[in-house]
Structures are given as structure tokens and as C-alpha cells.
Amino acid sequence: MSALPNPGPRPPGELEELKRIWAFPKRWRILTEYNNTFIGALYVATAFVFFLLAGVLGLVIRMQLAVPENDLVRPELYNQIFTMHGTVMMFLFAVPAVEAMGVLMLPNMLGARDLPFPRLSAYAYWAYLVGGLVFFCSIFAGLAPTGGWFMNPPLTSARYSPGLNEDMWLLGIGFIEISAIAGAVEIIVGVLRTRAPGMTLGRMPVFAWAMLTFAAMVVFAFPAVILATTLLELERAFTWPFFDATFGGDPLLWQHLFWFFGHPEVYIIFLPAAGMVSMMVPTMVRTPLVGYRLVVLALVATGFLSFGLWVHHMFTTGIPRLSLGFFAAASMAVSVPAGIQVFAWIATLSARRPRLTTPSLFVLGFLFIFVLGGLTGVMLAAVPFDFQAHDTYFVVAHLHYVLVGGMVFPLFGAIYYWIPALSRNALSERVGRWVFGLMFVGFNVAFFPMHITGLAGMPRRVHTYAAGYGWDMLNLVSTVGAFMFAAGVALFVVDFARRFRPAGGKAGNVWGAGTLEWLPSGPYSNRSIPIVDSHQPLWDDPELARNVEEGHYYLPGAPTGGREALVTAPLDGKPQYILRMPRPDWTPFVAAVFTAAFFLLLTGKFVVPAAACGVVAIGAMLAWAWALDPAPVAPVDIGGGITVPTYMSGPQSTSWWAVVVLMMVAASMYGAAVFSYLYLWTVAPRTWPDAASLPSLWYPVAAGALVVLASAAFSAAGRALKAGRRGWLMAALASAVVLLVAGVGVEIAAHHALSPRASGYAAMVHLFGAIAGFFAVVCALLTLFCIVRAASGQVDAVRRVTFDNARLFVHYTVAQTLLGLLLVHGFPRMVG
Amino acid sequence: MRPGPFATTLLRVTSGGLVWVLHFATIYGFTALACARGAAGVVPWLVTIATLAAAGACVAILFAAWKDGRAFERWLSKGLAAAALLAILFEAMPSLLVPPCG
């Protein structure tokens, strides 16, 4: 055990000061609060409400299918209902729910005061709440999408789905993707930079590893679907024929992009749940997890392998046979890391007789259901079997076993498990057994028969079926099971309403767990930040909770007089600096509401109000950013003889890290665009022009030179900043904006003679122009913001985070634009 | 700019995974292209070369002398390289059994 950094008694009033600083604002100003315990709890609750709403849609589906030739639901409405059931479950429940658990639990588990960008979580949450509710309500207006949760064109193209319904999906899901990415940035930087001192990567809780992998996967998977939805919306609104085979597009491009997101998505949902299980299992038997290293390896390996599975959703689309073989093999290979985790849990559970509490029951239920789902997954990975089972109820059974077993059961277990850390009462164990029993039996009664219904040939997404195919009784049994499952969920809701009381004291560590989230805590997380030297610090040091609570560890107060977080080194967790956080204000809330409004109004083609909302959202974001990057104050003593700075710029600052993650998101989206270009060339080379009909080489040379000069101007601005020459700094920044915009303008002008509607090739060329234009506008905004900050004396050689961030992003944009020029002008010349 | 200790560690730990990504993208991409352009004959050769190169890279990571850094990160790097090696060999196997295109 380490020596205490602050062994003596603490000064009177210190704890009261800490409480005052972190107290939630009163009454309606509570909406401005960004603390992770507040936003996290609302986030989980909201995701749960969407689970209930989408669950009701599931029940309607089951009622319609209970008997053959039923006419309870019209076919058009049925299409909307199954599309919304899948979409809401995946986008509005599953991803937000696990992200919300991360926001809620991670700071406590890592011993952090809060996440590094708490207002970003608040923004992500409010955009999700407002946008999600309006999106859901589209079903009451008959405007809900009908194309299935994966929205395959040409069914969803303007020709075959002319209404607003599909636009609702394409734009309505846009904010969810933004919200998920915002959360991922937060989680990556939070896990790597705000861990308690001494918590090396090898001592990190498994849940933190799972969330880190989750967030990295979001960074690489979500951009593909953002690009896909953009392309489909461009095709629907402006007839750019990306997916139209008659013009050299290809509908399969959509499937590639969608499933490149969609398959990792399954693991994006499952890995955090597996992380929760790895936290609960050791507590069930009061033994450390068997094979911690192997479990971490399994999480990371799954993170990689899950990107090699997407074509197994496309086995029947006519892809070369050997390619199918690669994906079949990868799909089987990914079951190995899942198996490693299952065996690690079983080995841990066999250490001692587990206590059969409600969380334990849910973990056991998860093991049973998930393993069955995994086995049918290996069956479906075999191409010949998939040819038979594709688009039948066998797949419906499989995916529900994996997703409900792999995510919903662990989530219920986790809610039961962690509620005592958040509420005065634990939930009822007696009722909990009933909840589990109804859900477990109900689930299997509902979904097991679907394997047979599917093998008997019943296709998915049909609104009814004729009697006499042998499906009647199986469907009726499924419906009974679904209602049984729903009864279990309803019982949970009742018990939750009866017993969940977040105000006042907490029930505390009722299970005798060993990780930091069970330390006594308030909105500021722990009174002082402990030193961590094992996986289960609470088991290894029985005095830890008392010493933390009495302020004997690091940062027992709020030395800068405001909310603050201790930033530590990513590898060894050594304290580096104090991150000062702004007071709660309205900007994230306003920005979020207007972002959601922007996307939703755009859905209805209300372009002017949408643009107005977009402007308000950007204005609120700028106002929000204005309060960041505060003037440096004196270093502070956090105890143990350690004095740390209260301001940091350069590669050590958390905001630098956030920009780097954002650049990865952008690079991933650009990679998906490059893939799309090369893909269309592979399938439809006839629309690619010969060298003679391309724009003159002078265009890309001029555009390239201008953007490189923009980068150089930014570097010159950096030297002026160091030398303290404000006039030169502002002039150099202004010329960087002009050069960048001019360069991109030249590239767009180069293709003025080519209509984007002419062919898949032409649409791709203009897509690259549009992307370059979008990035140039973002860079211009960032740089102008920097100029205004400099003019008001808020950027100098020390206080320079605003400048550093803009510079990073501009350099990145220049590199990306050059790559685009090379592709658009070089590639056709190379192959032509 | 010299990469910091974290960037170096991140690259080392994920190197096995990155080799896997490159290998998978290569065999998938070239098979798709070769089949689209009627060049089925080159596919087995390409898959073999890419697989040998990737397997070699994984073996190199497994035996790389990496003295600095913590035992956990070293172990994770090698574990991921081993997992990647198995996945690479397993995923390339269909090319021994299945005709490339059609």
C-alpha cells in the first residue's frame, strides 16, 4: 500500500467548498448541468425509454403475426413499424445505452472528478433526447421510414420511395451519429487521460478497456454510415447517381458502406456489455477475474476482427466466391475471442459458489442466451447454410439471441448491480427474481421457435402469412413469449419507480465489490483521488474508502476555486496537470436543441428554417468555445509533494487529444469516400473518362499550391505567435483562410463542365469537391474564431490551445485535400 | 515531430491488428478487382504472397526485442500479434479450397 499524499487532518470548510462548487444549479437551470452523474443518469433513463417504446412496436409486430392472415396492421404501417423497431433499438437504445453507462460509470471507476469534456456529453445527450423523440413521433404522422433498418437502395431511392419517410431516417439518424461520435471522443480521452494516479493500462477495470475499444470502434465504423447516408440523401434530393446502376452507380455500394458500419456496430453494442459482465462476475464470487490479460486481449482483438465481417450480411448478393470464403473464415474467427471471455467468466464463477443475486441471475441468463446466439452465428457464417437461412426468421432468432442475450441481459444485470451506487435503495431482490424469470423464460419462448419457423421457410419482414405452412403454432407461441418478456420488463419498471431514489444517501457497496465506483461519492466523484495499485483496490486496502473520504489522497479540495479534473499520463497514470472546467451555462443545451432541429427541419425540406437553426447551433457552439481556454493561473499543490500546472497546451493537453481523435474520424470518413470511388470504378469503369476529357493539369497544380501555401501561412502564424507579434499572427491567419478557400475554389471550378447527375463517376468527383469545401468552411470558422480571440488578447505564446487546435485541423485538411486532388486528377490518368 | 511514448506504445500494441487489417484489405480488394477484370488466375498468387508477408510481419512482432515499456503492454502486443497470425492464416485458407471468382 502506498503512503498517503495528504496524511494530516484537512482544513475546515474544504469539503463544504467542494460540495458548493459541484452542487447542481437550482430549478430550471438544472438543464445547464453537465456533471456526468446527472447527464449519465438521464442518458441511461432516456435510452431505457426508447427501449420501452421500440419494445411496444415489437409487441405490435408479434400481435400482427400471432395468427395467419391477420389484418390488425395495414402492410404500409407494418413496414414502418418493423423499420422503426430495428432503427430505434439499434440507434436510439443500444448504442446510446452503452455510451450512457460509460458516461455514468467511467469517472467513478477511474477515480476521476468528471469526464474531460463534460459539456460535450451534455450536448450529445440533449441532441439525442430532442432529436430521438421527434424522430420516434414520425410514426404517429405516418412519416416513419419503411425501408428496414438498413435502408437498402434501390428500394429506398427516390424512384421507389418518393415520400419523406426515408429522408426521415437518413437525416433523422444524422444527429445520433454525431452524438455517438461526440461521446466516443469523450470516452477515449477520458479513459486515457483522467485515470487515478497509479492506474496503469494493466490495472484498468475491464469495463474501461471495453469502453475504450467501443469508442475506438465508433471512430472507425460510424463515419462509413455517415458517408452512406449523405450519399443516399444526395441521390434522393439532387439525383447524384451513386447507387443507380443505369448511370454507373451501384446499389451494392450502399450495402458495403452500411455493413462496414453495421457489423462492427454489433460488437460496439456487445463489448461494453461484456465489460459490465467482467465487472460483475468477480463480485459474484469475490475472486479476481481469471485471465484479466486474456480478456483485455479478447476485447481488443474483437475490435479489430469485427471490421472483417461486413460481407457476411451480403453472402447472397453475387460477390466472388473466394471473397465469401474470406468473410466466412473471419466470421468464424471472431467467435474465438468471444469464447475466451466466456471461458474466463466460467472459470471465475467456478472459483466459489456464486451468490445468486439478481445481477448474477442476469449474468447466467446472458451466458446461456449469448452462447446459443453465438452458435447459430457460426452456423450462419457457413456460406451454404446462410444461402438457405438468409432473410428468414432463423436470422431474426439469431440476431435477437445475440443482441438481447449479449446486451439487454447484461444491461439489466448492470442496472441491478450499480443502482446501490446511485440510489438510497437497491432494487428488490424478490421482485428481481420474478423480473429475471419472466424475461428469461419469455425470451426463449418467444425467440427459440423462430429458429424453426425460419428453417420452415418463413421470410422476414412479411406483414402476414397464409395458414397451413406449419408456421401458425410457432408464431402463436412466439407471441405468448414476447408478452411474457414484456411483463418482466414492466415489473422491472414498477420496482424501479418504487425504489430508485437518487437524492440523499446511497445504499453503497452492498455486493462487497472491489473497484473504485463503490467508494463513497458525490457529484464531484470522490472527495480525494486515490492511488491505485491493483485491480480491486477496495479488496486489497480495507482503509481505502475511509482515507479517500477524509481527503488523505490527491486533490482533496478545489484549489483553483472552480470545477476541475486531474489529468494524468496515458500509460502510467502520473499526475500531469489540473484541467479547469467552466461553470454550467446554456450553450451546450441550446447548441444541441438547434442541431436536432436543423436535421429534423431538413427532413421536411424546410430549408430556410433549417439553415436558421443551423446558424443558431453554430453560434451557440462558438459561444461555448469562447468560455474554454481560460487564462492560466498559478500551479497548485495536490498533495504528496506534487505541484502541477493549471494550464497545458501542446500534445499533452486533452484538447489536443480530442482534435487528434476528431481527425481520425475525418480520416475514416475520407477513407470510406476513397473506397466508394475505387469501388464504383471497379464495377463500372465505363463511366471513367479518358485523360483527354479531364480538366487541365494546371487546375490541380494551382489548387495544390494554394492549399500548401495555406499550411505554410499557418506555420508562419505559429512563429509570429511565439515571437509575440499579434499583427503578423492575425495577418498570417487571415491569409491562410483566403489561400485555403481559394485552393478549394479552384478545384471545384475545375469540374464546372461536368454535371454531377451525369454518372456515378461525375457524382464522385463532385463529392470530393463538396468534402473539400466543407472542410475548408470548418477551417475558416476555426481560424476566424482564432483571429477574433487574438484580437481580444486571448491568444498568446502561453495561452494558445485555440491556436494549436485550429493549426492541427488546418494541416490535416490540407493533407486530405492534396490526397483528393491526387485521386480525382491522377487516378483517371493512371488507368485511362 | 518525434512520436511521444504513448504513440509509440499504441503502435506497438496494435501492430498485430494493423497487419491483420492490411492483409484482409489486400486479399479482399485484389480478389474483387481481379474478378471484376477477368484475371482470376492471379488471385491465388496474390493471396499467397500477401499471406506470407503478413504472417512474417506477425512473427517479427512476436519475436521483436522490446525492452522498454511495461510487461502488460509487451504481452498485449505479442498476444494481439499471435491472434492476428492465427486469423490471417485461417482467413487465407479458403483460397486453397475455393475457386476465386464465379
Interface residues (C-beta under 8 A of the other chain):
Chain A: L192 T200 L201 G202 R293 L294 V296 L297 V300 A301 G303 F304 L305 F307 G308 V311 I319 P320 R321 L322 S323 L324 G325 F326 F327 A328 A329 A330 M332 A333 V336 P337 A569 P570 L571 D572 P651 T682 V683
Chain B: M1 G4 P5 F6 T9 V13 T14 G17 W20 V21 F24 I27 Y28 T31 A32 L33 C35 A36 V43 V47 R70 A71 F72 E73 W75 L76 G79 L80 A83 A84 L86 A87 F90 E91 A92 M93 P94 S95 L97 V98 P99 P100 C101 G102
